Amino acid sequence: MKTDAGEYMTAFLFGFFLYALLEIAGRGYTHWTMGLLGGAAMMLLYGMEQHLHEPVAVRAMLGALFITASEFTVGVFDNLIMGWHVWDYSERPLNLLGQICPLFSGIWFLLCIPALQVCRILHRHYSSV
């Protein structure tokens, strides 16, 4: 079954707004680059849901690795190069340059599990249309 570009755009927008809302609920604010990162992560998870037939834990781990690597890349740009101070994990144990840490990698893993379920529901919706 062919996946339409509109499906990925829907996944991106869902990830963009949901992640921004989660950040606002959790810490009171967000940054536009976090919305972009949330959208990109949801698109990746959507693609994995369609094409990877591994157990959900494996897909969630791959998603968490992607998000952590992306968070590091965006963090270096946003925080260290641009000086925007979007986040700082310097006080967290085992952090890398204050941009990533094991605690948040674990959180991304846990958040990927329901996100993958949302991707499955979204794909079922598009398949039935």
N, C-alpha and C positions, 0 to 999 in steps of 0.2 A: 504494500500500500504506500502510495506517494505522500510525503509530508509537504504541506503547502507552506510557503513563506509566511502567510498570515498566521499560521499556528505559532511559528517562532516569534513573530512580532507580539502576539498575544502573551506568550510566555515571558518575553522581555518586559512588557508593560506590567504584567502581574508581579514579576520579581522586583521591578523598579519601585513600584508603589508599596508593595507589601514590606519590602525591606526598609524603606524610608519610614513607614508607619511603625514598624517594630523598633527602630532606633529612636524615633520620637517618643514612643511609649516608654522605652527603657531608660533613656538618658536625657530626654527633653529636647533634643535637636538632632539634625542630621546634616549632611553636606551633599550637594548634587552629585559628586563623584561616587558616593556610596549608593545612590540610586542606580547609576550606570553599572556599578559592580554587581548590585543585586539583580539587575536585569540580565546581565551577561551570564551570571551564575545560573539563573533560572533557564535561560536558553540552553546552556550546556546540560543541565539536568534533564530538560525536555528531550534533547537529542539522545542522551543515555537511556532514557526510559523507552525510546523507540527502537534503539539499535543494539543495546547491550542486554544480554539475557543472563546476566550474573545475578546472584542474590542481592537483595536490597542493601544489605550491609556492605557489600563490595562497592556497589554504586554510590552509596552514601560516603564511603571512604574516599573514592575517587573524586566525588564532588567536594568533600572537605579539603582534599589536597589541592584541587584547582582553586578553591576560594582562598585558601591560605597563601598559595603562590601569587594569586592576583592581589590579595590584600597587601602582601609585601611589596609588590611592584607599584601599586597605586600609593601605598604609604610612603615609599621612598620619594616618589614624585610629589605627592600632596604635602607631606609633612617635612621631609628633609630638604628637598630642592626648593619647593615653592614657599615653605614656611607657613602653611595654612593651619597647622595644629588641629587637624580633623580628629585624630586620636593619638594616644600615647600609652603604650603598654610597658614603658620603662620600669614601672614598679612591679610588674608581674614576673614571677619566676621563669627562668629559661627563655626570656624574650630575646628576639633578634633585632637589634637596633631600635627597639621600642615599637616595632611595626607589627610583629606577629609573636604569638606565644602559644604554648600547648593548650592552655585553658580555652582560648577562643577557637583553636582548631577542633577541639572536642565539641564546642558549642555548634560549630558549622556542621560537624558530623551529625549531631542530633537534629539540627534544623533541616538537614538534607532528607531525612526520613519522611517527614510529612510533605516536604516540597516535592519529592518524587511521587507521592500519592496524588498531589494536586496535578502534577504533569500527566499522570495516568488518566485522571478524570477529564482533564482538558483534551487529551487525545481521543478519549471515548466520545466526547461531545463532538469534536470535529469529524470523527469517523461516522457518526450517525446523521450528520447534516447532509 
